[in-house]
Amino acid sequence: MKVAVCNLGCKVNKYECDCIMKLLENRGFDVTPSLERADAYILNTCAVTNEAERKSRQFVTRCLRFNPSACVAVIGCASQNGADAFRAKDRVTYIAGTADKAAAALRFLEKVTDMAPLPTVYDGPSDPADDRTRAYIKVQDGCDRYCSYCLIPYLRGRSRSRDLEECVRECADVARRSREIVLTGIDLSSYGKDTGSSLAELVRALSDLDVRIRLGSLEVGAIDDGLLTALAGLKRFCPQFHLSLQSGSDAVLKKMNRRYTAEEYAGKVGEIRSVFPDSAITTDLICGFPTETEENFAESAEFLRRIGFAQVHVFGYSKRAGTVAAKFRQLLPQVVDDRVARACEVAAECKDAFLRGRAGRKLNVLVETYEDGYSIGHSEEFIKTYIPAAAEGEVTVTAVRPYRDGMIAE
């Protein structure tokens, strides 16, 4: 029997899907992560925005186009937030939320809705399927921040950390078969706060591993001397910091309940660059938050230029029922769309400037694919790199110039 395990969300979902695939393989199933013809589909869904939740629901139909008689199991944030929408769909058998996702590998053929209570301690599947290039390791789940626009704490539960020794064991095991490890979590910055540990302690515990190590998204408060020193002590740290911003306006940040100012953010970027001067700083930006004025938006645009981000993921604000921001007076959709478009232009300027500044430099690139005469992969700074020759594994190249969505190198 062939089972497709499809990730519709974040890197945490990706890890969970990899673990479910391993469980299914151990049970003798033919497993694929691709959307293709299969006898059954397991969908790990997303609800971070209205659009993500809508796409999660639509994905059921997409699966059934490949095989109308297949059964579909749905888990994750979208089903946690709205199980009834999936109950109404033909061929959906198993429906669960964000708790005990490993059960999907055992029960996906059952006709049942099993919405378990949100866990209060770390749980979830472990031991992901092999990935020879880049492996994601989940070390934390849940969130205590309650940003005013975000629904995730209500769907994932409170922050909870995975046992440090278990994290180290799995990382050491994965390091033997993958070339890069990415530590990830719903709120990676909070790792260890509930167990008396810390993200810095976890990083120090990985210092003997001879494998590229990258961090997932971080909050401003995570950046301190302890973490930066621990990262500098790794054998193969990838100096890319995805430091969550959301707005460059102090007034908007306060309404978002982000608990830092733009100047504090800039100060943390300065601390990073003092230790890792060639690092890439990437971020997320929300445009059209309900209280954002045109002046506030202009502050954000100027802040992007000031920091010189390597890449900015721009999102339009998405109203999520049940959050504080949903009660605010909302901006017109055309205003949100216009600001998204303008922010994307600024983000493109920043990325182009960053890439041009890398011309002539050496890049250590982990090759992932070969397409149209190019070996394509990502550098330690997560620059997408195009090499006009056949290559595999990790190679050192010289960056030439911006090309497509990254750099061409030789």
Secondary structure as GFF3:
##gff-version 3
##sequence-region A 1 410
A	DSSP	beta_strand	2	7	.	.	.	ID=ss1
A	DSSP	alpha_helix	11	26	.	.	.	ID=ss2
A	DSSP	beta_strand	30	32	.	.	.	ID=ss3
A	DSSP	beta_strand	40	45	.	.	.	ID=ss4
A	DSSP	alpha_helix	50	66	.	.	.	ID=ss5
A	DSSP	beta_strand	71	76	.	.	.	ID=ss6
A	DSSP	alpha_helix	77	81	.	.	.	ID=ss7
A	DSSP	alpha_helix	83	87	.	.	.	ID=ss8
A	DSSP	beta_strand	92	96	.	.	.	ID=ss9
A	DSSP	three_ten_helix	101	103	.	.	.	ID=ss10
A	DSSP	alpha_helix	104	107	.	.	.	ID=ss11
A	DSSP	beta_strand	112	114	.	.	.	ID=ss12
A	DSSP	beta_strand	134	141	.	.	.	ID=ss13
A	DSSP	alpha_helix	152	156	.	.	.	ID=ss14
A	DSSP	beta_strand	160	161	.	.	.	ID=ss15
A	DSSP	alpha_helix	164	175	.	.	.	ID=ss16
A	DSSP	beta_strand	180	185	.	.	.	ID=ss17
A	DSSP	three_ten_helix	188	190	.	.	.	ID=ss18
A	DSSP	alpha_helix	199	205	.	.	.	ID=ss19
A	DSSP	beta_strand	212	215	.	.	.	ID=ss20
A	DSSP	three_ten_helix	220	222	.	.	.	ID=ss21
A	DSSP	alpha_helix	225	232	.	.	.	ID=ss22
A	DSSP	beta_strand	240	242	.	.	.	ID=ss23
A	DSSP	alpha_helix	250	256	.	.	.	ID=ss24
A	DSSP	alpha_helix	262	275	.	.	.	ID=ss25
A	DSSP	beta_strand	280	287	.	.	.	ID=ss26
A	DSSP	alpha_helix	294	307	.	.	.	ID=ss27
A	DSSP	beta_strand	311	316	.	.	.	ID=ss28
A	DSSP	three_ten_helix	324	327	.	.	.	ID=ss29
A	DSSP	alpha_helix	333	356	.	.	.	ID=ss30
A	DSSP	beta_strand	362	371	.	.	.	ID=ss31
A	DSSP	beta_strand	374	379	.	.	.	ID=ss32
A	DSSP	beta_strand	384	387	.	.	.	ID=ss33
A	DSSP	beta_strand	394	403	.	.	.	ID=ss34
A	DSSP	beta_strand	406	409	.	.	.	ID=ss35
###
